[in-house]
Amino acid sequence: MVLGEALLLIALGLLTGLPLALAGLKVVGGLLFEVRIYDPQVLLGSVLLMGLVGVGSAWLPALRASRIDPSAALRN
C-alpha cells in the first residue's frame, strides 16, 4: 500500500513535470549554444532517472511498513 501510493505520486509528478519541462525548453532554448532543445534521449533519460530515484526513496519506508505487525501499529 505504501509503495503503491508512492508510485501514484511519482507518476503524477512525472506526467505533470514533462509538459512543464517541454514548455520551459522554449524559454531556455535561446540561451543554449549548438544544443538541440528537443532531445528525446535526454528527456527519456531524465524521466527514467527521476522515476528510479522516486521508487528508490519509497522502497525503504515500504519495506519498514511491511515488517510492522498490523495489530501493534493500530494500538499506537
Secondary structure as UniProt FT lines:
FT   HELIX           2..28
FT   HELIX           29..31
FT   HELIX           40..66
FT   HELIX           70..75
//
